[in-house]
Every structure is written in structure tokens, then in C-alpha cells.
Amino acid sequence: MNSSVNIDLSERLFTARRMSGLSLQELSDKIQNRVSRQAIHQFEQGKSKPEADTLLDLANALNVRLDFFYRNSAITFEKLEYRKKVKLSKSEEIAIQETAKDRLDRYFELEELTNAHLSFTNPIEGFIVKNLEDIEIAAERVRATWNLGLKPIPSVIEVLEEKGIKVLEVDATDGFQGFSAEANAALVVVINANDDAFRKRFTAIHELAHILLKFEEGLDVEKYCHAFSGAFLFPKPSVIEVFSSKRKKVSFAELIQQKCYYGISIQAILMRLRNLDIIADSTYKGFIIWMNKAGYRTNEPGKYAGVEKAMRFSQLIYRAAVEEVISLSKAASLNNQTLTNFRRTLAGLNTDKI
């Protein structure tokens, strides 16, 4: 193996370990100390190289395929904006970013192979938000430009993918909700695969706000991105049509009904009603206190009938494989599966992968 490949292998091993969130010692422990932490460190520094069986042990422990170590990757994130983190450790933050970079690297390769590039155009380029009324205007303009009307959007992830934003889902703890970034001239939104549909929808549009909007200096950007998400998912004219322009009281049954219909949480609907002055601040606070006592702040009633899942990457893989643009083995590699498992997935036998 020549020195340039050695350097690539060391970098990829380091990346795989960061993706896993394992320390050097934890990785050594995971393979029953067949390789010491010092030896792994030497591999990552490019000062020595693992034998084939050792590399296979490392791949299995890190949950990556062997070819991961030989893929060149030059993905960097710029203008990275997180939805406010609750309890996301630095190691998990790094693991999420590295996992997203790996997925994005395969995404770019697949687009190149299938000539399926999509470019994004900001429908409100240069729009500057100064107040909450500007948020309402921005949300309505985006919906109008994208011909989305005022009714519920069945899948917001599908809308973002169709407009040229690459949406990635990564396994993470509840501390992570999402981030947006630029990478190699593409726009990326990364969300937590373990969140329910309501949170995925809200987070995806929150990150869209980071991409679309410019804010007057001094504004609480996270608060305004939250407001945009609510306004986009449940437009002002629709809110007024359902609740009227002024209410002294609203029932919990009404809130659950609209939650399920528009795919937006009860707490976000209450925030919409308060922001639009449909209910008084005291009514809003009363509901929040009651929901907290009832245990609904973390586990709201009501289910969304639709599906929120990033689909475009897998769709491109299946199409490319079936049309023989790429080999099945190449498709399996891009989908991070063995050839046998990919054949099963393509035949509809591994439904959890579809």
C-alpha cells in the first residue's frame, strides 16, 4: 500500500471512530483488546497500518463496511446552524456531523453517477426579518411560490428534497433535533431519525428558516425560526379560518384535531394562537401549565397519519440499480449494506430499509 493510501486509510479510520463516538480505549475494548489503544492511535496517525484481519475487526466494531476506509471524502460543513441543543455532548455532536458527512459523501457520488443533481433557489432571497409580522409574510410567500396553498403539507421532507435540499436522518439521542449547513455548494438539513413525525416536520422547517431568512441584528434567531416553522406548517389564514380571529377559550379537542390534521404539535399551535393574538397570554400559559401537570409536555396525545422520512437518496439507489446505471454491488456499498441484504431490500424483503 503506498503512502497516499496510507494517509487516506488513517483519516478514514479516525472518521469512523468519531462517527461511532468511541474513545481509543473503548474501541480497543470492543474488539476484546485484540488491538491496543496505542496501536489504534498509531493507525490513525498513519505511522503504521493494520493487517487485513485487524481492519475487518475494526470495521465490524465501528459498524462500517470495509470499503468505507478506502473512499476519499472532502465534505466540510459551512454556515452550520443547530436547532437549540438540550443535552448534546461534544462527542455526540462530532459523531452526528461525521455520520452526516459520510451519508452526504455517498449522496453526492450517487447523484454524479445518475446525473441527478438538483439545485436550490431561495424564493425570498434577500428578505430581512425585523418582526413577527415579517415571519408571517415570509412563510406565506414561500408557500405561494412553491404552490403549496394553505392546506396541510403531507410531507415537508419530500417538499425540501424536491426543491433541492438534501435531507439526512441520523440516529441520535433526544438531545439532538437538527441542523442545517452548506456542504460542497449544496444545502443540507440533518434531523434525528428517532423523532416522531411532528418533531421532524417542525425541525425540518425550522432549519429551512435558517437557510431562507436573514434577520435584523439583535433578534432571537432561534425564536424567530420557531415562529417561521409554525407559520409555514399552519398558515395564518388557515388558523383564523379554524379558530376565528379572537377566542376567549379553546378546547383541548380542537387542538388535538388540528394537530393531527396539520401535523404540528399542540404546543406549537398554542404558540401560533398567542403570536396571532387569537388567545390571551394568560390562556396560553394556563394551557401550558395544565399540559405540564398532565404529562403532555413530553408526550402529547394525537398521531400524524402521514409519513416524514427522507426518501430521495434511497430512491436514486433503487432506480440506478434497477436500470443498471450502477452494479448491485456498487448500489449495496452506497446503501451501506451487504450485497445479500441489498438484494433482499430491492426485492422488498427488508422493509425496514425502504
N, C-alpha and C positions, 0 to 999 in steps of 0.2 A: 504494500500500500504506500503510495507516495505521500510526501509531506502535506500537500494541499488537501488531500482526502483526510489525512490525519487531523488537520485543523478543523475541517468540517465535522468530522465524527465527534471530536471533543466538544464542539459547540452544541451539537445536536443532543449529546448525552446530557450536557448541562441544562439545556432547554427542557428535555424530557423530565429531568428531576424537578425542575421548577414547576412544571405542569402538574406533577404529582403532589407537590407540597411537602416532599420528604427531605429531611436533612441527610447528610452523607452517612451518618451513623444509622439512621432509620432505614435507609436503602440497604445498607450492609446487613442489618438485622433481618430485613425482609427476605433476603436470599440466604438465610441461616449462616451468615458470616463466611460464605464461600469466597467472598471478595471483601477485603478490609476497607474501612472508610478511607484509609490512606491511599490504597490502590485506586479506588474510585476517583479520589481527588487528583491523582496522577493522570488518570484517563481524561478528566475534564480539563486539565491544564495542557493536554497534548504532549505530555512528557513520556507517556507510554501508551500502548494500545492494547485493548482486551482481545483475548483469543475468541474464536467463533463461539464456543460453548458459553464463555463468560458473557459475551454480548447478548446471547439468547436469554441467559438468566436475567440480565439487566432489563431487556425488553419486556419479558414476562412480568417482572416486578414493577416496572413502570407503566404497564398496560399500554404499550405501543407495539406496532409491528416492526420487524427488523428493518424494513425499508425506510422507516422514519429517520434512522440515523444517517442515511445517505442522500436525503433530499436537501437541496440548497434552499434556504429561506432568507428573504431580505425584507420581512414585514416589520414596519415600525408604525406605532400609533402616534398621531399628532392631534392636537386640539381635543384631547381626551376629556370628556365630561361625565362624571359619575352622577347617577341619582343618589341622593344622600345616603351614605353608608351608616348602618346602625352598629354593627359589631363585626366588621370585616377586618381580619388581621392582615398584616403586611404580607405574610407568606401566602395567604389565600388570594389576596389581590394580585400578587405576581402569578400564582397558578392560573387564575382566571384569564389574565392577559395572555400568558403563554399558550394556553389552550385555544383561545380565540385566534391567536396568530397562526397556530398550526391549522385550524379549520379554514381560516381565510387563505392561507397559502394553497391548500388543496382546491378551494373555491376558484381562485384566480387561474390555477392550472387547468381546471375543468372548463372554465369559460374560454380560455385560449384554445383548447383542443376542439371545442364545439363551436367556436366563433359566435358566442352568445353573450357578448358584452352589452350591458345596459348602462346608460348614463343618466345622472340625476340632474334635474333642473329645478331650482328653487322658485316656486310660484309666487313668492313675495320677497324676492331679492331686494335687500336694502331697507326693508320695513323695520322701523325702530319703535320698540315698545316703550311707552312712557307711563302707562297706567293700565288698570284692569280693562277699561273700555277698549284699549288697543288690542288686548288679548282676544276679546270677542270678535273684533273686526278681522284680525289675522286668521282666526280659526274659520270664520265664515268664508273668507276669501280663498283659503286653501281648499276647503270643501267644494266651493263653486268652481274653481279652476280645474280640480280633479273630477268634476262631475259626480260628486258623491251625494248630492241632495242633502236633506235634513233628517232622513230616517236612519235607523241603526246601521252601522257598518258590520257586516257579518264577520269579517276577519281583517283587522287592521294590519296584521303582519303581512298578509297577502297584498294589501294595498302598498305598503312600503316596498316590498320586493318587486312589485310590478313597476314602481316608479324609479327603480334603480338603486335602492338602498339594500345593502347586504345585511340580513338579519341572521344572527347566530344565537343558538341556545347552548348554554353550558351548565353542567351540573354544579351546583354551589349550595352553600348553606343559606339560611334565611337572611343572613347579614348582607347578602348581595342581591340587588334588584336589577341594575342595568347600567350600561354606559354607552356613550356614542363617541366616535372618533373618525378621523380620516386616516386612511392607510393606502399608500401607493396610488393616490389620486382617487380612491373610492371612498364612499361613505359607509360606515358600519354602525349597526346597533346590536349590542350584545345584551341578552336578557337571561334570567335564571330559568332553566328548563323545569325546575321543580315548583315554580309558582303556579297558582291557578290562573284560569283564563282572564279573570278580572284584573289581576295584578299585571299579567303580561300585557294586556291591552293598554292599561294606564301607563306602565313603564315605557312601552314602545313609543307612545305618543309624547310622553314627557321627553324622551330622548330626541324625538323628531323636533320638538320645540328648540332644543339646544342647537340643532342643525339649521333650522329655518330662521330663527329670530335673532335680532340684535337688540340689546337692552340699554336704556339710558343709564348712565353711571349712577350708582347708588341704590339701584333696585335690588331686592332679594330675588336673584335669578331662579333659585330652586322653587320658591313660592310661585313665581310667575309661570314657570314651566309646568307646575302642578295645575295652575289655573287654565293654561292652554290645553292640557290633556283633558280636563273636564269639559271645556268649551268645545273641543273637537269631537269628543265622544257623544256629548249630549248638547247639541246646539241651542243657543238662546231661544230662537223661535219655537223649537220643539218643547223646551222646558216650560215656556209660557203657555203653549197650547195644552200641555198636560196639567199643569198646576195653577194656571192663571197668573196674572201679574202681581197679585198680593194675596197672601194667605196668613190667617192668624194661627191655624193649626194644620198639620198634615198627619195622615195616618201611617203607621208602620207598614200596613198592607200596600199602600200606594208606593212606598219607597221600594219594597221588595219587588213589586210588579215591574217598575221601571228599571230596576237593577237588572233583572233577567232579560228585559226587552232591549235595553240599550247597551248592556254589557259593561256597566260601570258600577262601582261599589256604592253601597248606601251612604257611606261616609263622604264619598266624592259628590254624590247627588245633594246631600245636605249642604256641602260647601258651595255647590252651584247655587242652591236656593238662597243661601246667605249672601254670596257675592252679587247676585242679581237683585238683592233687596226684596225677594219674594217672601222670605220669613225674617223675623227679627233675630238679632244676635242672641237674645235670651232663649228663643225657641231652639236655635241651633245648639247652644250649649246644653240646654236641657236634654235634648236627644242624645248628645254625645255622652253625658253623664249616665243617662239611663242605659245606653248600649254598653258602656263600660261595666256597669253593675251586672248586666245580664250576660256578660261574657261575649258580646257580639263585636267588640272592637277588634278582636283577633280571629273570630270565627263567625262571620255574618251568615245568616240564612239566605237561601236563594242560589240557584245554579244557572250557569250560562249554557244555552243549548248549542252554541256554535263551538268551533274548534280554533284555537290560536296556536299555530305551530309553523315554524319556518320550514318551507317546503321546496323552495326553488333549487337549492343545491342538490337534493336527492332526486328531484325531477330531472335535472340535467344529466345526472349519472345514469338513471334508468333509460332515458332516451338515447344517450350516447352508446350505452351498452347494447341495447336492442337494435339500433340502426348500424351497429358495428363501426361507429366512429372511433371507438377505443375497444381494446380487448376486454374480456371479462376479468382477467387478472388485474389489468390496469384499473378498471372500474372498482374492483374489490379493494384495491390499495387506496384509491381516493376515498372510498366509503369507510376506510379503516376496518375492513372485515377480511376474514379468510375467504379464499375463493369458494369453498364449500358453503359457507354461510351466506355469501353474496348470491350464489345461485339460488339458495332457498328463499332469500329475500326477494329476488327478482321474480320468483315463481309465486310469491305471496304466502310463503310458508312461515316466514319470520315477520309476523305482522307488527311486532313491536319496533321494527326497524323502518317501517313505512310511515 
